Amino acid sequence: MEKSTRSCLFFLFVSSTFLALLLPRGCEGGPVCASLNEVMPEELPNCRHGVVMDWCGNARCAKGPGQTCGGRWNENGSCGKGMYCVCGYCAGCSRDLECALGRFC
C-alpha cells in the first residue's frame, strides 16, 4: 500500500471512531406537551388546595395532604402551598389546616 492510502485509511478509521462516540446512546428528553390548559381558567377558583404550574407551564389544581404527587416529570402533580412532596405523597398542612404526616420511604 502506498503511504497516502494508509494515511487516508487511518484518517477514515479515526474520524469514524470519533463520530461513533458522539452518537447518542439512550438519550431521553422531557415529556411532550400535547395538551394545553386541561384545567380551564373558570375552574381554577374551585381548586381546593390552590393552583400550581405543571411541566408544560399549564395551570393545574394542586394536590392536598395525603394525595399522590411527584414522579419523574412531576406527572403525579404538585402539592399546594404549605405542603411538600415526600415519597410520592403530599405532607404538611394545607391552607384550610388539613394536615398529613410525612411518610418514611
Secondary structure by P-SEA (a helix, b strand, c coil): ccaaaaaaaaaaaaaaaaaaaacccccccccccccccccccccccccccbbbbccccbbbbbbccccbbbcccccccccccccccccccccccccccbbbbbbcc
